[in-house]
Amino acid sequence: MEELQIDNSTSDADLIVEIIRTNSSELFAIIYDRYSEVVYHKCLSFVKNKEEAQDITHDIFVKLFLKIRTFKNQSKFSTWLYSFTYNHCVNHVQRDYNKRKDRFIDADDENQLNQVYEEIDDKDIFDLNHEKFLNSLEVLDPNDKSILFMKYQDDMTIEDIQMALDLGKSAVKMRLSRAKSKLLQIYKQL
């Protein structure tokens, strides 16, 4: 069997195969170098605290090294990693969200939001007051926040989001619509 020469130009797919085969932390360091900055910024968008974002980034890469064997090469590694990152961040901030949401949305409002998904034009979102918009994002459920980030911050297509979240097209569209509705509801309450 021919020995694969690994360097910074090696594709993610080949690198992952070698990491799984050898369990090499040195090879994993190449993945870390390629993606740590992007993962850090994604974490920072969730927690707004540099030290906490660094800690979460570290946790993600430790967990990733342990779980890299679960990557099945059904999508690009970067898509899988972004999904992995989003899920970790959502789980991390879920506790804080549950404490904050009671201050802004009562159960009746939340039930109403879960039932009615009016079509909201993207222009309506882009025209919001920036500071109030950011405050609204802080209160928004992390799952809703993450799908909005995927679509509007990361410019992912519906198809990319489908792959990242392992959902159907209509489910992605419904979740985006629901997230925008909830965001506007919170925005109006602030």
Solvent accessible surface area in square Angstrom, and as a share of the most:
residue,aa,sasa,rsa
1,M,216,0.96
2,E,161,0.72
3,E,128,0.57
4,L,72,0.36
5,Q,157,0.70
6,I,45,0.23
7,D,78,0.40
8,N,119,0.61
9,S,100,0.65
10,T,15,0.09
11,S,58,0.37
12,D,31,0.16
13,A,42,0.32
14,D,63,0.33
15,L,0,0.00
16,I,4,0.02
17,V,88,0.51
18,E,14,0.06
19,I,1,0.01
20,I,47,0.24
21,R,131,0.48
22,T,59,0.35
23,N,92,0.47
24,S,19,0.12
25,S,68,0.44
26,E,132,0.59
27,L,28,0.14
28,F,17,0.07
29,A,46,0.35
30,I,25,0.13
31,I,0,0.00
32,Y,93,0.36
33,D,108,0.56
34,R,73,0.27
35,Y,25,0.10
36,S,21,0.14
37,E,107,0.48
38,V,67,0.38
39,V,1,0.00
40,Y,36,0.14
41,H,94,0.42
42,K,19,0.08
43,C,0,0.00
44,L,41,0.20
45,S,10,0.07
46,F,6,0.03
47,V,22,0.13
48,K,107,0.45
49,N,67,0.35
50,K,129,0.55
51,E,114,0.51
52,E,60,0.27
53,A,0,0.00
54,Q,103,0.46
55,D,89,0.46
56,I,2,0.01
57,T,7,0.04
58,H,118,0.53
59,D,68,0.35
60,I,0,0.00
61,F,8,0.03
62,V,73,0.42
63,K,73,0.31
64,L,0,0.00
65,F,50,0.21
66,L,133,0.66
67,K,92,0.39
68,I,5,0.03
69,R,131,0.48
70,T,73,0.42
71,F,16,0.07
72,K,136,0.58
73,N,96,0.49
74,Q,158,0.70
75,S,29,0.19
76,K,142,0.60
77,F,7,0.03
78,S,20,0.13
79,T,14,0.08
80,W,52,0.18
81,L,0,0.00
82,Y,61,0.23
83,S,13,0.08
84,F,29,0.12
85,T,1,0.00
86,Y,3,0.01
87,N,79,0.40
88,H,32,0.14
89,C,0,0.00
90,V,11,0.06
91,N,100,0.51
92,H,48,0.21
93,V,15,0.08
94,Q,48,0.21
95,R,149,0.54
96,D,63,0.33
97,Y,10,0.04
98,N,72,0.37
99,K,151,0.64
100,R,63,0.23
101,K,46,0.20
102,D,105,0.54
103,R,167,0.61
104,F,49,0.20
105,I,11,0.06
106,D,84,0.44
107,A,73,0.57
108,D,110,0.57
109,D,40,0.21
110,E,35,0.16
111,N,82,0.42
112,Q,112,0.50
113,L,15,0.07
114,N,61,0.31
115,Q,140,0.62
116,V,81,0.47
117,Y,72,0.27
118,E,110,0.49
119,E,149,0.67
120,I,5,0.03
121,D,86,0.45
122,D,50,0.26
123,K,127,0.54
124,D,70,0.36
125,I,12,0.06
126,F,134,0.56
127,D,95,0.49
128,L,32,0.16
129,N,89,0.46
130,H,129,0.58
131,E,122,0.55
132,K,64,0.27
133,F,43,0.18
134,L,66,0.33
135,N,75,0.38
136,S,0,0.00
137,L,11,0.05
138,E,55,0.25
139,V,7,0.04
140,L,2,0.01
141,D,24,0.12
142,P,3,0.02
143,N,80,0.41
144,D,4,0.02
145,K,9,0.04
146,S,6,0.04
147,I,4,0.02
148,L,10,0.05
149,F,16,0.07
150,M,0,0.00
151,K,56,0.24
152,Y,57,0.22
153,Q,97,0.43
154,D,55,0.29
155,D,117,0.61
156,M,20,0.09
157,T,67,0.39
158,I,28,0.14
159,E,89,0.40
160,D,50,0.26
161,I,0,0.00
162,Q,43,0.19
163,M,105,0.47
164,A,8,0.06
165,L,42,0.21
166,D,128,0.66
167,L,43,0.21
168,G,41,0.40
169,K,97,0.41
170,S,88,0.57
171,A,30,0.23
172,V,0,0.00
173,K,105,0.45
174,M,72,0.32
175,R,86,0.32
176,L,12,0.06
177,S,13,0.08
178,R,49,0.18
179,A,0,0.00
180,K,16,0.07
181,S,8,0.05
182,K,21,0.09
183,L,1,0.01
184,L,24,0.12
185,Q,50,0.22
186,I,2,0.01
187,Y,31,0.12
188,K,149,0.63
189,Q,67,0.30
190,L,71,0.35
